[in-house]
Structures are given as structure tokens and as C-alpha cells.
Amino acid sequence: MDVLYFAWVRERIGLPRERVESQAATVAELVEELRGREERYEVAFSDLSALRVAVDQELTDFDAPLQGAREVAFFPPMTGG
């Protein structure tokens, strides 16, 4: 699946997107796999309350299933204005 990173998440990881092969059943399990890769992922995902997630361009939560997902995006909460 494609994993996309936006705003400060992208800055901390150093990539706007990457292709990830994963056995994760949920977004939370994917995050744990990513955190185990390198310190930069650990830093980016250290506070999940500061992140939002979308699966196939639909906002969801970290318990969302990944079966059949083509894309997961991580980004900070958006503010109005």
C-alpha cells in the first residue's frame, strides 16, 4: 500500500510517500511496524493524539482495518481559517 505523510510528519520522516508491504490488520498495527523501522518513524509517531489518519482518502481512526486498503495518509489536525 502507499503510505503518505503530510506537514510535520513528512518533515520528521523525510519522505512525502512510500510503498509499504505490511501484514498489519489495522492502522495501529501499521504504525507499530513503522515505529520499529528507524528512530525518525518513532519520533513522527510518538504522540498519536497529535495525528489524524485517512484510509483510501476517508478520515478514520487508528483502529480502522487495512484489509484491501490501497492508501494510508498521516497528517496533523487541520485548523479552519
C-alpha positions in Angstrom: 0.0 0.0 0.0 1.1 3.6 -0.4 1.7 5.5 2.8 1.6 9.3 2.6 3.0 11.8 5.1 1.9 15.4 5.3 3.2 18.6 7.1 5.5 17.9 10.1 5.0 14.2 9.8 6.7 14.4 6.4 9.4 16.6 7.8 10.2 14.2 10.6 10.2 11.1 8.4 11.9 12.8 5.4 9.6 11.4 2.8 6.3 12.5 1.3 5.2 8.9 0.5 6.5 5.4 0.3 5.3 2.0 -0.7 4.9 -0.3 2.3 4.4 -4.1 2.4 2.7 -4.9 5.6 0.9 -7.7 7.4 -0.9 -5.1 9.7 -4.6 -5.7 10.2 -5.3 -2.2 11.5 -3.8 1.3 11.2 -2.5 1.0 14.7 -0.6 -2.2 13.8 0.9 -0.4 10.7 2.1 2.4 13.0 3.8 -0.1 15.3 5.5 -1.6 12.3 6.7 1.8 11.0 7.9 2.8 14.5 10.1 -0.3 14.6 11.9 0.7 11.4 14.0 3.7 12.5 14.1 6.5 15.1 12.7 9.0 12.6 9.4 7.0 12.5 9.4 6.6 16.3 9.7 10.4 16.6 7.0 11.0 14.0 4.5 8.6 15.6 5.4 9.3 19.3 2.1 11.1 20.0 -0.8 9.6 18.1 -3.2 12.1 19.7 -1.5 14.8 17.5 -2.2 12.8 14.3 -5.1 12.1 12.0 -5.3 9.3 9.6 -7.2 8.6 6.4 -7.5 5.2 4.7 -8.3 5.4 1.0 -9.0 9.1 1.4 -11.6 8.7 4.1 -10.9 10.0 7.6 -10.9 7.2 10.2 -9.3 6.2 13.5 -6.3 4.1 14.3 -8.4 1.0 14.9 -9.6 1.0 11.3 -9.0 -2.2 9.3 -6.5 -2.2 6.5 -7.8 -5.2 4.5 -7.9 -4.1 0.9 -6.6 -0.6 1.6 -4.6 1.0 -1.2 -3.5 4.2 0.6 -3.0 5.4 4.2 -2.2 9.0 4.9 -1.0 10.6 8.2 -1.3 14.3 8.9 -1.7 16.7 11.8 -5.2 18.0 12.6 -6.3 20.8 10.3 -7.4 24.1 11.5 -10.0 26.3 10.0 -9.4 29.8 8.7 
